[in-house]
Amino acid sequence: MKYQRLGNDCVAAGFLTFLAGEALLLAGNAAGLPAGVPSYGDSIALWAAGLVMVSAQATFALWMRLTAFVAAALFVVSSLMILWGAPLLPTSSPLPAAGYPFLVLTFNGWIWTLLKCD
């Protein structure tokens, strides 16, 4: 809501898209790990879209935007692999596990920015 009120609609829409991905991920968890893989693939695709939307504008520092783009790219590749039938679990290595460190760095940057501004 903060970024929508500031007129950064793309950033606000990105956060809402990321929220939709999280909701889909949690809903898919009810099916169990192997059965929830299709839902997981869809949710990380939404994560990637949200990360790109949040980082498209220069609202956050460059390093945060770069880590978000790297995480988004890794999640898109993972999502496409799941779509094409690769047996990827959320814990599989190297993909999709390689995207999580970049996602966490991005989250830390967002949190740091929000705490610094208030």
Helices and strands as residue ranges (DSSP letters): H 2-5, H 9-29, H 37-56, H 62-83, H 99-117
